[in-house]
Amino acid sequence: MMQERGEPGSPSPPRRLPLTALFAANAVSMAGNQITRLAVPWFVLTQGGSAADVGLVGFFTVVPVVLAAFFGGAVVDWLGYARTSVVADLLSAVAVCLIPLLHATAGLTLWPLIGLVFLGALLDAPGATARESLLPDLAAAAGMPPERANAAYQTIQRASLLLGPLLAGGLIGVIGAANVLWFDAVTFLVSAGLIARFAPRRTARENAAAGGVRSRYLDELWAGVRFIRRDPLLVRLVGVTAVLNLVESPVWGVVLPVFAREAFGSAGALGLLYASIGVGSVAGAVVYGAVGHRLPRWPVFITGFLGIGLPLFGLAFTPPLWLAMAILLLIGVAAGPINPIFMTVRQERVPPEVRGRVFGAIMALCYAAIPLGLVAGGVLLDLLGIRTTLLAIAAVYVTISLGMRFSQTLREMDDTSATAPLT
């Protein structure tokens, strides 16, 4: 029998302010990242760079995310989730500021730009891991079901795909691609302030995890990978996500900037294309947040990947802007539920005391192949052109997505009681 509010031993009233602050901090930080995502490739292209150069910059944007996610996961558990998020945001603000500052003073060529992009991305991953690690406890304190909390988190993150590119596309035409990055630096400062003010400093479970990391860092560094290896579902989810990220990464990091530059000649058009993905993914995440807890996960998960791959065939024929926006809108809708489902599954299966290490390892493994995909995509685009490159990507992506339907392991994501042991 459920206890009435106010009875001895009854749960505390929900505390929603820390969760709201986390949502807001992530929204601001991610919107700033989307500004950089659009501004940096456009800066490279307008300075005479090629598609291969854009792919090379993309390579050095993602490699540090992989390294920091893996090596920083244990640091997240050691420093604490809130403290890591604040420190990462403050240092990222400094790194981003240096790009427009050097461009306006000493000048900025390709390799110094790559160095600064590498540094900024290196700091992003621990902050993102820390904020996701905060989410389950803050959602529980707010009395929000995990499916709904993760869908809300992803909805806000996807909304950044709408607001950031629109803002960047408009501002680039007025103040230039390099100067737009000042706005990204401000978003990091706002995010750091929100987490510092409202997030809990450290829980008892974080303290327990921190003690282990301090004494056995090298051993704990591999704890996340070992944990994943013991869970067949996490292995399968990480594996298919890594492969599909490899295949699709050139579309978002290289093809769209070149497509917008060649077909429409404006950063505004590129902003509209990215924003279309944002609108669709927000809609998909909102709908999943409303009804997702009533739906079986694995069919929705697989159907989402098919919904990403199939429309890419239409994009390959370089349609007019309005049709390209509609295609990307559909892709966004299909993608909306994917991350909330993956987040919910790993939060259910990973004990709180190892979240930083395991979540960091998952991010590192899922992103590991993206740098190769970006470089390969840039080279293929220069050699084969937009149409052939996109047709090849779409065919491979759909084939892999269809193959996922025959995986018995993926059906286990609907088991909400599974939590893997620590040893």
N, C-alpha and C positions, 0 to 999 in steps of 0.2 A: 504494500500500500504506500502511495506517495505521501511524503510529509508536507504539511501545510507550511506556507511561509511564516517564519517567526518561531516555529517549534525548535526545541533544542536539537542541534545536529543538522538542521536544515541547511541547504546550500546558501552561500552569500548571494545578495542581489547582483544581477549582472553588471559588469563594469565595461561600458562601451567606449569610453573616451580613448583609452590606449589603442584599441583596435582601429577606431576612426583615425587617430593620428598616424598609425602605421599605414593605413590605406592612403592617406593624404601624402605622406612622405614618399611612398612608392610611386604615386601618381606624378608628383613633381619631378622626382629623379628620372623616371622613365621618359617623361615628356622631354626632358633635357637631352637624354640619350638619343631620342629620335631626331632631335634637331641636329645633333652631331652626325647621326647616321646619314642624313640627307646632305648636310653641308660639306662634309669632308670629301665624298666622291665628286660632288659638283665642283669643289675647289680644284681637285686634281684635273678634272676634264677641262675646266676653263683656263688652267695653266698650261695646256697643251699635252696633258697626259693621255694615254691610250686606255682601252679596256683592260689590257694586261696590267697597267699601272694601278688601276682601280682594284683589280683582283689582288695585287700585291699588298696594297694598303689594307684591304680586307683581311688578308692572311695575318698581318701583324696586328690587326684589331682583335682577332679571335684567339690566336695562339696564347696571348697572356691571360685570356679568360680561362682557358684550359689549365694553364700552369697554376694560376692563382686559386682556381676552384679546388684543384687537387691538393696543393701544398698549403693553401690557406684554410682548408676545412678544419683542421685541428686547431689552428690559431683562433678561429671563430669560437670554438668550444672553450679555449683557454681565456681569451679576453672577455668573453660574454657577447651575447647577440647584440644588445643595444650599443655597447661601446665600440664593437667592430664596425657597425653600420655608420656611426658618427665619424670615426677616424677615417674610414674609407671615403666617405663623402667629402670631408675636408681636404684630403690629399688629392682626390679627383678634381676638385675645383681648381687647385693650384695647377695641375697638369693641363687642364683645358685652357686656363687663362694664358698659358705660355704660347699657345698656337697663334692667336691673333696678335699678341704682344710682339713676338719675333717677326711675324709677317709685316707688321707696321714699322719695325725698326731695322733689324739686321737683314731681313729677307728670309724666306723659308723655301727651301728646295725639297725634293721628294724624300730623301733619306732622313733629314731632321724632322720632317713631318711624321714619317713613320715612327721615329723614336718617341715622339710625344704621344702619338696615338697608342703605341704599345704601352707606355707608362700609364695613361689614363685608363685603358682597358684592364691593365693588371690590377688596378685598385677597385674596379667595378665589381668583380666577381665575389670577393669576400663580403662586400656590402649587401649584394643581392642574396647571397647564402644566409647571411645573418638575419635579414628581414623575413625571409621565408621561414627560418627557424623560429622566429618570434611568433609567427602566425598561429600555430595550433593552440598555444597556451592563451594568447589574447582572445582568440575566437571562443575557446571554452569559457573564459572569464566573462565574455559578453553573452554567453548563452546561445551562440550561433552554431548550427550544424556544420560539420566540416565541408560537405559538398557546397553549401551556400557560401561559406567564408572563402573557400578557394575560388569559386566562380566569381565572387565579388572582387577578390584580389586580381584575378586574371582579367575581369572586365575593366578594371581601372588600368591595368597594364596595357590592355588592348586599346583603350581609349587614347593612350599616349600615341598610338599609331595614327590616330586621327588628328589630334591637336598639335603634336610636335611637327609633323611634316607640313601641315597647313601654315603654321606660324613661320617655320623655316623658309618655305617656298615664297611666302610674301616678303619676308625680311631680306632674303638674299638679293632680290631685285632692287632693294632700297639701299642697303648698307654693305652688301657683299658677303660672300660665303664665310670668309674668315671672321669678320666681326660678329656674325650671328652666334659664334661660339661663346661670346661673353654671356649670352642668356643661359647657356648650358651651365656655366660656372655658377650662376646665381641659383639655379635649381638645386645644385648639390648643397649649397649653403642652407637653403630652406629645408631640404630633407634632413640634414644634420640637426638643425634646430628643433624640428618636430620630434625626432626620435630622442634627442637629449632631454627634452622637456617632459615627454609623456610616457615613454616606454619604461618598463621596470628595469632597474639596473642589472639585477642578476637573480635568478631563482635558485632554490636549494639544489635542484638537479643540475643546473649549470655549474654550481660550485663543485659538485661531485665530479662532473666531467672534467673541469679545469684541473683538479688535482692530478688526475691520471695523465693528462696531456703534459703538464709540467715535468712529470717524472719520466715519461717514456715517449718523447715526441716522435722519434724516428719510428718506433713501433706503432704508435697511434696514427701516424701518417698513412699507414696502409690499412688501418682498421676499417675505413669506409669501403675499400675495395673488397676486403675479406667478407664483410657483412653482405655485400651485394652478391658475391659468389655463392653464398649459402642459400640464397633465395632465388629459385628458378624463375619466378615471375619477374622479379626486378632485373635479372639477367636478360630475359627476353625483351622487356620494355626498353631497357637501356640500349640493347643491340639494335632493335628495329628503329628506334629514334635516332641513333647515331648514323645508321645507314641512310635513312631518309633525309636527315640533315645534310649529309654529304651531297646527296643528289639535288636537293632543292636550293641549297645555299647560294649558288650562282644567280638564281632568279632575283633574289632580293638584294644581294650585295653588288652585283655587276650588271645584269641584264636590264633591270628597270632604269638605272641612271643612264645607261647608254641608249636605251630605247627612247627615253624622254628627250635626251639631247638630240638624237638623230631625227626623230619623228616630229617633235614639237618645239624644240629649241629653247625651252624655258625651264627654270627651276620650279616655277609655279605648277607646270604640268606634272613634274615629278612629285611635288607635294600632294597634288590631287590623287595621283596613283597610289601613293603610300596611305593617304587618308582614306581611300576607298577600302583598302584592306582593314584599316582601323574601324570604320563604320560597320563592316560586316562582322568582324571578330567581336566587337562589342555586342552586337545583336545576338550572335551565337552564344557568347558567354552569359548574357543576361537571361536568355531563354533557358539555357542549361541550369543556371542558378535557381530558376523558378521551379523547374520540373525534374532536374537531373537526379535528385535523390529518389525519385520514383522509377527511374529507368535502369535497365541493365547496362552496365558500363561497357563491356567489350564490343557489342555491336555498334554503339555510338562512337566509340574510339576508332574503330576500323573504318566506319562509314565516313568519319571526318577526314581521314587521310585520302580516301577515294575522292572526296569532294574537293580536296586541294589539287590532286593530280589531273583529273579529267578536264577542268577548265583551262589548264595550261596549253592544251592543244589549240584552243581558240586564240589565246594570246600570241601563239607562234606566228599567226598571219598578220601581225602588226595592224590591228584594227584601229579605227578612229578613237579619239580620246574618250568619248562617252561610252563606247563599247568596251574599251580596255578597263575603264573604271567599273563597269558592271561586272565584268569577269572577275576582277580582283575583289569586288564586293562579295560575290558568291564564294570565292576562296576563303575570305575572312569568316563568313558565316560557318563554313564547314570546319575551319580551324578552331573556332571559339570554344568548343567543349574539350578539346584534346588536353590542354595543359591542366585545367581543373581536375580532370579524371586522373591524370598521372600524379598530380600533387596529392590528391586524396589517397590514392593507393599507397604512395610512399610514406605519407604521414601515418597511415594506419599500421604499416609494417615496420617502421623504424622507431625504436624506443627514444624518448626525449634526450637521454644522456649521451647519445651518439649522433644526434641530428646534424650538427655542423660537419662532422667528418663524412657521414654517409651522403648528405645532400650535396656537399662539395664534390665528392667523388662522382655522384650521379651527373652533376653539371659538367664536370671535366670529361667524363666518358661520352656523354651525349654530344658535346661540342668538339670532341677531339678531331673528327674528320672534316669539320667545316673549313678550316684553313686550306686544306688540300682542294676542297670543292671550289673555293673562291679563286684560287690561282688557276686551276684547270678550267674553270668557267671563263675567266678572262682570256686565256689563250685560245680556247675553242671559239669564243665570240669573235676574236680577231681573225681566226682562220676560216670559220664556217658561216659566220653571220648569225643574226638573231633567230631567223626561222628554224634553221637546221638544229641549232643548239637547243632551242626550246622544245622542238619535237622530240629530240632524243631524251631530254630531261623528263618530259611528260610520259613517254613510253616506259622508261625504267621505273618511274615513281608509281605509276598505276599497276605495273606488274608486281612490284613488291607489296603494295597495299592489298592486292587481291590475294597474294600468297598468305598474308596474315590471317585470313579468314579460316585457314585450315589448322591454326595453332591451338592445340588443346590447353597449353599453358596460359595463354592470354585470357581464357575463360575464367581463370582463377581470380581475376581482378574484381569479381563480384563477391568474393569471400571477404566480408568485412571483419572477420574475427582473427585473421592471420597476423601474427607478429613474430618475426624471426627472433631466435635467441641470440644473446650477445656472444656466446662462446660456442 
